[in-house]
């Protein structure tokens, strides 16, 4: 190995003295290691012009192979090193938000191979004792004091159901919603996720109670809708993929919006860490791409 190291340095510099200085050994030691390597191979690697060197064809081929091998070793060594604190980005989000980002996580890693994301998926507000985050995808009004807030996705909601469900239970008006199963979150932050805001006014007098089935997470609720268990309130950017695949369809030409959004919250103390900054920029850019890509979603059933 020492002979190959000496050869690579001497070949790169075309000078034994400079190679010796780089390797912190004597010039005669470099010369001896090159000579021993040539004897082992049974051929010369350099054309010598006094103190000046040039690689011959054999030397050039060996240098290419040695360089590739050393690069492979370096890359492998880097991959085995424990990531430094500043290369780890703690990203907190809801389970629903994770389903928006997880499908493109490989694209993120391809663009940022030196960053390690630690995803923390929770569907309830984090307690004050929770570990500190670097970034968080958080739903609300953006008026928080624990970080720098950037808007990502607007709140746009409309009823959705599977094609099979709609074939079995045709829905052409709000009144029809009173006759089918309505899927709702047990706990929700947005008032628009309450089915009572979507039903005809006469439902409130108790003459006909809606059929409401509750779920603890939005991802489970959407799965239930895809399986044909009822009508869900679709948060536009979290149902867009299912709508494009044909797993879900918009039920009625009605939608509601609010002042709430999904925000990216950046921990102020970590905002200038390069890995955190790059990850934040990537998420914001992906949100813009999402909005453009699905701008047509929810316009008509």
C-alpha positions in Angstrom: 0.0 0.0 0.0 2.9 2.4 0.8 4.3 1.8 -2.6 1.0 2.7 -4.3 0.7 5.8 -2.1 4.2 7.0 -3.0 3.5 6.2 -6.7 0.2 8.2 -6.7 1.8 11.2 -5.2 4.9 11.1 -7.4 2.7 10.6 -10.5 0.4 13.5 -9.6 3.3 15.9 -9.0 5.7 14.3 -11.6 8.4 14.9 -9.0 9.8 12.7 -6.3 10.8 15.7 -4.1 7.3 17.2 -4.0 5.9 13.7 -3.3 8.3 13.3 -0.4 7.2 16.7 1.0 3.5 15.8 0.7 4.0 12.4 2.4 6.4 13.7 5.0 9.1 11.2 4.1 12.5 11.6 2.5 13.0 11.8 -1.2 15.2 8.7 -1.3 12.4 6.8 0.5 9.9 7.8 -2.3 12.5 6.8 -5.0 13.0 3.4 -3.3 9.3 2.7 -3.0 8.8 3.5 -6.7 11.7 1.3 -7.7 10.4 -1.6 -5.6 6.9 -1.2 -7.2 8.5 -1.2 -10.7 10.5 -4.4 -9.8 7.3 -6.1 -8.5 5.4 -5.3 -11.7 8.4 -6.1 -13.9 8.1 -2.8 -15.9 8.9 0.9 -15.6 6.2 3.4 -14.8 8.0 6.7 -15.5 10.1 8.2 -18.3 13.0 10.0 -16.5 14.6 13.2 -17.9 17.1 13.9 -15.1 15.1 15.2 -12.2 11.9 15.6 -14.3 9.4 12.7 -14.6 6.7 11.8 -17.0 4.3 8.8 -16.8 4.7 6.2 -19.6 1.6 4.3 -20.8 1.8 1.7 -18.1 2.2 4.4 -15.4 -0.8 6.3 -16.7 -3.0 3.2 -16.6 -1.9 2.4 -13.1 -2.5 5.9 -11.9 -6.0 5.8 -13.2 -6.7 2.6 -11.4 -5.0 3.7 -8.2 -6.9 7.1 -8.2 -10.3 5.3 -8.6 -9.4 2.9 -5.9 -8.3 5.6 -3.4 -11.5 7.6 -4.2 -13.7 4.5 -3.5 -11.9 4.0 -0.2 -12.4 7.6 0.8 -16.1 7.5 -0.1 -16.6 4.3 1.8 -14.8 5.7 4.8 -16.9 8.8 4.8 -20.1 6.7 4.6 -18.9 4.8 7.7 -18.2 7.8 9.8 -20.7 8.9 12.4 -22.6 12.0 11.1 -21.6 15.2 12.9 -24.1 17.1 14.9 -24.4 19.8 12.2 -25.1 17.3 9.5 -28.2 16.0 11.3 -31.5 17.8 10.8 -34.4 17.0 13.1 -37.6 17.5 11.2 -40.9 17.3 13.1 -44.3 17.0 11.3 -47.7 15.3 11.4 -48.1 11.8 10.0 -50.2 13.4 7.2 -47.4 15.9 6.3 -44.9 13.0 6.3 -46.9 11.3 3.6 -46.5 14.5 1.5 -42.7 14.5 2.0 -41.7 10.9 2.3 -42.4 10.0 -1.4 -39.7 12.5 -2.4 -37.2 11.8 0.3 -34.8 10.0 -2.1 -34.8 13.2 -4.2 -33.8 15.2 -1.2 -30.9 12.7 -0.3 -29.7 12.7 -3.9 -29.4 16.5 -3.8 -28.1 16.5 -0.2 -26.1 13.3 0.4 -24.3 14.8 3.4 -27.4 15.5 5.4 -29.2 13.0 7.6 -32.8 13.7 8.3 -34.3 12.6 11.6 -38.1 12.5 11.0 -40.2 12.9 14.1 -43.9 12.2 13.2 -46.5 13.3 15.7 -50.2 14.0 15.4 -50.5 16.1 18.6 -48.7 19.3 19.6 -45.3 18.5 21.0 -45.0 19.0 24.8 -42.6 21.5 26.2 -40.4 18.6 27.3 -40.0 17.3 23.7 -36.5 17.3 22.2 -35.6 20.4 20.3 -36.4 20.5 16.6 -34.5 22.1 13.8 -37.4 22.3 11.4 -41.1 21.6 11.8 -44.0 21.4 9.4 -46.8 23.0 11.5 -50.4 23.8 10.8 -51.9 27.1 12.1 -51.8 30.8 11.6 -48.0 31.2 11.6 -47.9 33.5 14.7 -45.5 31.5 16.8 -42.6 32.8 18.7 -40.4 29.7 18.8 -39.1 29.9 15.3 -39.0 31.6 11.9 -42.2 30.8 10.0 -42.5 30.3 6.2 -45.9 29.5 4.6 -45.9 26.3 2.6 -49.4 25.0 1.7 -52.8 26.8 1.9 -55.8 25.1 3.6 -58.2 24.0 0.9 -60.7 21.3 1.8 -63.4 19.5 -0.2 -65.3 16.2 0.2 -63.7 13.1 -1.4 -64.6 9.4 -1.8 -63.6 6.4 -3.7 -65.1 5.8 -7.2 -66.5 2.5 -5.9 -68.2 4.2 -3.0 -69.7 6.8 -5.3 -71.0 4.2 -7.7 -72.7 2.4 -4.8 -73.9 5.7 -3.1 -74.4 8.4 -5.7 -74.1 11.9 -4.2 -75.4 14.9 -6.1 -76.3 17.3 -3.3 -75.5 18.2 0.3 -78.7 16.4 1.3 -77.2 13.1 0.1 -74.4 13.5 2.6 -76.9 12.8 5.4 -77.4 9.3 4.0 -73.8 8.1 3.8 -70.9 7.4 6.3 -68.8 10.6 6.9 -65.2 10.1 8.0 -63.8 12.5 10.5 -60.8 13.0 12.7 -61.3 12.5 16.5 -59.2 15.6 17.2 -58.6 18.3 14.6 -57.1 21.8 14.6 -59.0 23.3 11.7 -62.7 24.0 12.2 -63.2 23.1 8.5 -62.4 19.5 9.4 -65.8 19.3 11.3 -68.5 17.7 9.1 -71.2 19.8 10.8 -69.9 22.8 8.9 -70.6 21.1 5.6 -74.1 19.6 6.2 -77.4 21.2 5.3 -78.8 23.6 8.0 -81.7 21.4 8.8 -79.3 18.7 10.1 -78.7 20.9 13.1 -82.3 20.6 14.4 -81.7 16.9 15.0 -84.3 15.6 12.6 -81.7 13.5 10.9 -78.4 12.7 12.5 -75.4 12.2 10.2 -73.4 9.0 10.2 -70.0 10.1 11.4 -67.1 7.6 11.9 -64.0 8.9 13.6 -60.3 8.1 13.1 -57.3 9.1 15.2 -55.0 10.0 12.3 -55.6 11.7 9.0 -53.6 9.0 7.1 -55.8 6.3 8.5 -58.9 8.3 7.6 -57.7 8.7 4.0 -57.0 5.0 3.8 -60.6 4.3 5.0 -61.9 6.6 2.2 -59.8 4.9 -0.4 -61.1 1.5 0.8 -64.7 2.8 0.2 -65.7 3.2 3.9 -67.3 6.7 3.4 -66.8 10.3 2.4 -63.8 12.2 3.8 -62.9 15.9 4.0 -59.9 16.0 1.7 -57.1 18.4 2.5 -56.1 19.4 -1.0 -52.4 18.8 -1.0 -52.6 15.6 1.0 -55.3 14.0 -1.3 -53.9 15.3 -4.6 -51.8 12.2 -5.4 -54.8 9.9 -4.6 -57.0 12.0 -6.8 -54.5 11.9 -9.7 -54.2 8.1 -9.3 -58.0 7.7 -9.4 -58.1 6.2 -5.9 -60.4 9.1 -4.8 -62.7 11.5 -6.5 -64.1 14.9 -5.6 -67.7 14.4 -4.4 -69.4 17.8 -4.8 -68.5 21.1 -6.4 -67.9 22.7 -3.0 -64.8 23.6 -1.2 -63.8 25.7 1.8 -60.6 27.7 2.5 -59.3 29.4 5.6 -56.5 31.7 6.8 -54.7 28.6 8.2 -51.8 27.0 6.4 -49.0 24.5 6.7 -45.9 26.4 7.7 -42.3 25.5 7.9 -41.0 26.6 11.3 -37.2 27.0 11.6 -35.5 26.9 15.0 -33.9 30.3 15.4 -30.9 28.9 17.1 -30.2 26.6 14.3 -31.3 28.7 11.3 -27.8 29.4 10.1 -26.5 25.9 10.3 -25.8 25.1 6.6 -27.6 21.7 6.7 -30.7 23.2 8.3 -30.7 26.1 5.9 -30.4 23.9 2.8 -33.1 21.5 4.1 -35.4 24.4 4.8 -34.8 25.8 1.3 -35.4 22.4 -0.3 -38.8 21.9 1.6 -39.9 25.4 0.6 -39.0 24.8 -3.0 -40.9 21.5 -3.0 -44.0 23.2 -1.5 -43.9 25.7 -4.4 -43.6 22.8 -6.9 -46.6 21.0 -5.2 -48.8 24.1 -5.4 -48.0 24.5 -9.1 -48.4 20.8 -9.9 -51.8 20.5 -8.2 -53.3 24.0 -8.9 -56.1 22.3 -10.9 -57.1 19.8 -8.2 -60.4 20.4 -6.6 -61.8 22.7 -9.2 -64.6 20.4 -10.3 -65.8 16.9 -9.2 
